[in-house]
Each structure stands twice: as structure tokens, then as C-alpha cells.
């Protein structure tokens, strides 16, 4: 969910920067050549884009938001008990096996039954689980609430950033803290076993308790994003890499032999920061938000509400939500590995979808475009 909120914040920041610092092309800069596409090409591009919308939505929302949230919440430890079927209690007791026979049966069962893996370790299994729980809508659970949060984050950040002496990144933090109730409700919507029939506003957790639990994790997630962005920008300037300008630019950056390795260095540093800061901060925040789920709500994946016994219910005087320290400490090494592998998988799938889309659209545009002399 944080990915959509950060996209909204980026949109608001970009809008503000374009309004305050418009870049106008130099009068001495030669005009870029104009190209024209026939109406049929525009129609084909629109149709192809329309066909790719489900794939874009699945990679950008289902994988990056829903699947990662479930992976963070899922408890990889199997249940300590197994339900006993009713007919086993009613049947007549069988003859007790000998010690050798019992040991042989246990050894055979251990070899025949492989250790169960978490559902979220496989994208295919997660897809089947959500589809079985709620049909095709299961992979897009919480989508409309996410859209609402996206709109509120974009509008709120733009409005707060319009206040004098309030930087855009500070405005993003203020808005994120104001939306903690909706963000937590979105996490509950994603991890809930069955969709709730009550309106969203009736499922909102109490704001005071939610703010008390999630304000610091929200700040940590914001700080991780700011540090990652700031280091990337400073490194871009230090390496003298071409930078993005909000206004139109017709200047093509000159190629140099060291441009490729500089870009690789920037990519590796940004990737390390994301894996070392952004993902752990998101893990902590989601686990704290999930701990606020009402005790009578069932979850679609196994969920340890006690967080290895660190959370006590409010009825016995406990805090009823997990602390930052316990949210991090109770996340096992196997869970970290599973979450990181999931992030790698979803990035690869997202790149594949984008490459396939561009491989279809770009040749179509290049082959059908025609150069137009002079201004249109």
C-alpha cells in the first residue's frame, strides 16, 4: 500500500515543482522534429494499452501491495495441533502397534510428508488462495480503499506543501500521519479471510489507538524513503549523471564511456538502500498495523496474533498491539528471506510485462510514424 501512497506523494511534489520552476526551452535551441501518427496507430496503441491494463494492475497493485502485505503477515510456523476428524473418535479402537511398528510408521510418515511451506513463498499458490477465497476479486482486495488513500495523499500533500515554508517531504509526513487510520484499515481488508459486508468507515480502527501504535513506524517508513531519495539525488550529482527536468528539453545528453558504470553504481546503491531501509521499515509498519486487527476477525493466511507471546490482549491489561522492537525481533530469518525473494520476483515480473508492452508498441509507433516538416 505504501507504494501507491508514495506514488501519490511523488505526483504532488512533481506538480508543485513544475508550477514553481518551469523550464522553458532556449530560444537558440533548434526545434525538435515533429512526427505524426495515423489515426489507426493511435487506435491500436490504445487497444494494446487497454489489453495490458489487467497485467499492469496485477503487477503494480496485487503483487507490490497485496502479496507483499500477506507475506509480511503470514506466520511460517505450522500449527502445534491438528484437528481430529469426528469419525476417528467414534470408531472402535484398533489394536495397539508394537514399539518397532510404531517407530517404523513414524519414520515412513516423516519421509512421505514434506515440511509445509508458507503460502506466500509461491506467487502461484498465493494467487490460488486469494482466488479461492473471493474469486478474481481476491487478488484486488482493498483496491478502492487504496484508490481513496491515493487521492487523499496526493491532494493532501499538494495542499500542505502549498503552505509557506513547508517542504514537500515534510508535507508528505504530515499527510501520512493523518492517514494512519485508513492505512491500517487497508491492511485489515487485505489480510481478512472474507470481505466485510459493512461499510469501510465502520471498520476503521480507533484513531487514537491506531496513531499511538503506528505513528513511529510511519515516521520510520517516511524517513527510509527520504534517505533513499536524498542519497540517490546526491549520488546522481556527484557522478555527474544527466538529471530529469520538469520542463521540455531538446538537449540530448552526450554519451561517455563511463556513463554505464555510473548508472550501475547508482542503481546498486539505490537497491541496497531499498533492501536495507525501505523494506524493513515497511515490514515493521505492516506488522504493527496487522496487530490492531480485531480478535474476532479471521485471516486469509496463518497469523500469529501474539507475536511469539509478546502481545497481550487488552482485557488482561495488555497493550493489544505489537511494539516496533517485537515486530522486528519476531520476524524470523526465513520470513525475511521469503519477503526479499518475493520483492525480487515481483520486480522481475513487472520488468517482463513492461518489456513485452514496449516491444509491441515501440516498433508499431516507429514503423507507422511520419516526419512532418515545420510546426503543426
N, C-alpha and C positions, 0 to 999 in steps of 0.2 A: 504494500500500500504506500509505503514511503516513496517509492519510485514515481508514482503518479503525483504525489504532493510536491516532490522536488521538481517535477516537470512543470507543474503549475507555477511554482515559485520562479523557476527559470524564465517562463513565459512573461511573468510580470516584470522581472528585472530587465529582460530584453526590451520590453515595451517602454519602460522608463528610460533606458539608455538611448533608445532610438529617438525618443522625444526630446531629450536634453542635449544630445550630441549628434545631430545629423551630419553625416558625411556627404558632402557634395562633390561630384567629380570635378577635377581640374578642367578649366576651360581649354587648356592646351592639350589635354589628353584626347587622342583620337577616338572617335566614336566606335563602339563595338559593332561588328557586323550584325545585321538583322537576319533572322531566319524565320521562315513561315512554314507552318504545318497545315496540311489539308484537313478539312473537317473530318474526313474518315479516320485519320490518325488520332485526332483528339477523341473521337468516339471509341476507338479501340483501346487507347490508353485508359480512358475512364472505365471501360468494361473490364480490362485486365486488373486495374486497381480495385474495382468492386469485387472481383473474384478472389483477390488476395486479402480482402478485409478480414475474413474469419481467421486466416493464418496470422495476420498482424496482431489481431486482438488476442489470439491464443498465446502468442509468444510474449507480447508486451504486458498482458494483464494476467492471464491464467498462470503462466509459468513464473513470471517475475514477481507476482504478488501472492496469488492463491497458493501455489505449490510450495513456495519458499516458506510461507507462514505455517503451513501444515508440517513441513519438515522441521521447523524450529520447535513446534509444539509437541510433536509425536514423541512418546516415550518408547525407546527401543527395547526396554527390558520387558520380557514376556510376563504375563500374569503368574502369580505364585500359586494359583489354584486352577483347577479345571472343573467345569460344570459336569455333574454326573447325570446321565440320562435316567429318566424315570423308570424305564423297563429294567435297568440294571438293579434297582432297588427291589423291584417286585419279583425278579426271577429267583429261582431256587439256587442256593449257594453251591458252587462247584467244588469238586474235591481239591483240597489244598495241594499245590505242587510241591515237589521236593526242593531242597535247597539248590541242588545242581540245576534242576529245570528252571527254577525262578531266576537264577543268575544268567542262564543261557537266554531266557526270554528277554530280560532287561538289556543284555548286550545286543541282541538282534534288533530290539526296538530302537536302541540308541543309534545303531548303524543305518536302519531303514528310515528314520525320521530326521531329516536335516534340520539344523537350527533355523528358526524362523527369522526372517529379515524384516526390518521396518517397511511399511508400505511405501513411504516416500523415498526409499532407496531406489525405486524404479519409477520413471515417469509414466510408463505404460500402466503399471499397477495403480498408481495414483489416479490416472485418468479413468480406469475401470471402476475404481472405488467411488469416485465422485459421480460418475455416470449412473452407477447402480443406486446411489443414494438419492439423486434428484434428476435423473435423465440428463439430457445435453446441457441443461441449465446449471448442473452441478459444477462444471468447470468454470462457470462465470458467476459463482455465488458472490453476493456483495457488490456486483458491478454498479448498480445505480447509486448505491451509497457512496461508492468510490468516485463516481462522476460528480455527485454533490460536494464531496470533500475537495475534489479538484477545482471546481468552480469557486467555492468559498476561499480556498487557499490562494488562487490567482487574484480574485477581486480583493481579498483582504490584504494581501501583500502589496498590491499596487496602491491601495488606499492608504495604508500605514506608511509606505515609503514616500508618499506624497507630502507627508508632514515634514517641515523643515528640520534639518539636522538629524534625520533618522535614516541611516543607511539601509539599503535594501536587504542585506543579510541579517540585520537586527530586526527588520520588519518581518522577515521570514520566521524568526524565532518567536516573536510575539504572536503571530498568527498560528504557528504550530502549537503553542501552549494553549491558545484559545480553542483549538480543535481536538484536544486530547479526548474529550468525551465521545466525539464522533469516530475518531480513530480507533478507540477501544471497542466501540460498538461494531465497527467493521471487522475487527479481528474475531469478535464473538460470532458474527454472522458467518465468517469463513470456517471456523472450527466447529460450529454447531452441527450435530448429527443430522437434524432435519430443519428445513427452513421454518422460521417462526411465522405464524399467521397473524400476529399482532403488528401494528404499525411500528416503524423504526423508533419514533420518539418515545414509545412506551418501553422499548428495550434498552434505552440509554442507561448506562450505569450512573450512579450519583456523581455529580461533577466534583464535589469537594473531595470525596474519597479517591476518585479517579485522578484528579490533579495531584493529590498527595502522593499517589503511587507512581505516576508516570511523568511528572514534571522533570525530574532529574534525568531519567532515561531519555526523554525527548530532547533535553538540552545536550546530552552526550551525542545523540544521533545528529543533531544540528551541528555541533562542534566538529564531529568527524567529517561531515560534508564540507564545512567551511575550510578546514585544514587541507583536505584533499584538493579542493578547488584552488586555494591560495598557493599551495606548493606547485600545482600544475601550471598556474599562470606565471609564477616567478621563474620556474624552470624553463618555460617557453621563452621568456625574455632573456634569461641567462644564456640559453642555447641559440639565441637569435633566430628562432623559428618564425615563419610567417604567422601573423595573428589575424583573427577574424575582425572585420569592421562591419558595423551595423548598416552603413550606407552602401550604395552601389560602388563597385570598384572594378575598373577595367585593366588594372595592372596585374600582369601575370608574374608570380614570383620566379626569380632566376634560379635555375637548377644548380646545385653544387654537389660535389661527390660525397660530402659529409652530411647532407640533408637526411639521408635514410637512417643513418645510425643515430642522429639526434632525435628523430621521430621515434625510433625504437627505444631509446633511453627514456623519453617522455612517457611512452606507453607503459614500459615496465615499472617506472616509479609510480605512475598513477594506479596501475594494477596492484602493486604492493600496498599502497595506501588504502585502496578499497578493501583488500583482503585483511589488512591489519587493523583498520579503524572502522570503516563503514559497516561491513558485515557483522563484526562483533557487537557494535552499537545497536544494530537492528535486531540481532538475536536477543540482547538483553531487553530491549523495549517490548518486543513481541511477547516474550515470556512473562514479563510483568503485566502486560495487558491481558494475556490469557489467564493469569492467576485471578483476575477480577471476575471471571465467568461465574454466574450464579451456580451454587452447588447442585441444584436440581436439573441443570442442563447437561445433556449427554453430548459427547464429542464424536466427530466422524473418524478420528484416529485415536489410538490409545494415548491418554493424557494423565500424567501423574499430578494430581491437584495438590498433593502435599509437598512436592518438590523434595523428595527423599526425606520427608518428615520435618522440613524447615518451616512449613506454613501451618499454622493452627487456625481452626475456624474461629469466627468472631463470637460464637455462642459460648466458647470457653475462655474468652478474653484475649484471643489471638489477634494478630494484625489482619489476617484473612487475605493477604497478598504477599507475594514474594519480594524480597529486597533485591537490590542490584547485585550485591555480593553473592547471595544464594542463587539468583538467576544465572549468574555466570559460573559459579562453582559446581552447580548440579548438572550442568550441560557436559555430558561425557565426551571423551576424545572421539569415540565412534560417531557421536552425533555431529561434532564439528566436521569430521571427515565427510560425513554424508551431506551436510549442508554445503560445504565448499564444492564437492563434486556436483551437486545439483546446480549451483551457480555456474560452474563451468559448462555443464551440459546445456543449460538454457541459453547461455551466450552463444554457444556453437550453433544451436538450432535457430536462434534469432539471426545470426550471420548467414546461415544457409538460406533461410527464407528471403532475406533481403537480396542476396546474390542472385537467387533464381528470379526474383522480380525484376531486378536491374538487367539481367541477362536477356529478358524478354522485351522490356520497354526500351532500353537504350538503343539496340540495333533497329528497332522499329522507328524510333524518332530520327536516328541518323540517316537511315535509308530513304525516308519519305520527306525529310525537310529540304527546303529550297532557299537559297540565299536571295535576299531582297536588297536591291541597290537603293541607297538613300533612306531617309526616315519614312516610317509607316504613315 
